[in-house]
C-alpha cells in the first residue's frame, strides 16, 4: 500500500535525528524516573492507585508538549530537505502523503504511551514488588489517554507543516498549561469537555475507580460519573479528530510549501 510505503520512508528519514530519541528514549526515561521516585514508598496494593494517578495525570499533562515537539521536528526535517520539495514532488496523491505523515505521528504517540505504561507495569511487578497489579486498567488508561490526544495529533501535524517548529512548540506549551489547569484541577470541571487539551487528562483517570485503594462512600455513583465522563470526552475527541484530518487533507492537497519569508 502507498501509505505504508510512505510510512516506512518517513521512518527512515528520522534515522540519526532527535525524533527517534523523542520516540524511543523518552518513554523509557519517563517510566524509569517514576519507578525510581516510588521506590522509597511502602509496597502494597494501595500504592498502585497512587502510581496510576501520578503517572497518567503527568503523562496527559505533558502529552500536548511532547506531540508538539515531535510534530515540529518532523516538519523541520522536511523543511531542511529542500523547502518541502521532498514531499511535494513525490509522484503520489497528496492525501496519501499527508496520511502517511499522520500515521507516523499516531504510531509514535501510541508507542510512547503504551511502551511507558508497559515498562511501568513491569517495574511495579519486579522492581517495586507490588502484588496483584491491575495491568488491564493501566492499559485502559493508556488507551483513553491516546484517544483523548487524537485531535492534538492532527492539529499539530498541520501547525508544524504550515507554521514550523516554533509555532507547534508554542501551541504545545499553551496546551501544557491548559491541560494542567483545566484538565488536572477543579477549575475545569464545567468546561473541560470543550477544551481538547484537557481530554487526555480527564479520560485517563477514569479506570482508577476500579483500582484497589479507591475509596468512596458510593462506588456505584462514582462509576456512573466515570461513564458519563468517558462519553463527554470520547465523543468530541473522535469527532474532532475526524474533522481535523479531513481539514488537513483538503489543506495539504492545495498547499505549495512554506515560503522562506513566512
Buried (B, 14 or more C-beta within 10 A) or exposed (E): EBBEEBBEBBBEBBEEEBBBEBBBEBBEEBBBEBBEEBEEEEBBBBBBBBBBBEBBBBBBBBBBBBBBBBBBBBBBBBBEEEEBEBBBEBEEEBBBBBBBBBBBBBEBBBEBBBBBBBBBBBBBBEBBEBEEBBBEBBBBBBBBBBBBBBBBBBBBBBBBBBBBBEBBBBBBBBBBEBBBBBBBEEEBEEEBBEBBBBBBBBBBBBBBBBBBEBEEEEEEEBBEBBEEBBEBBBEBBBEBBEEBBEEBBEBBEEBEBBEEEE
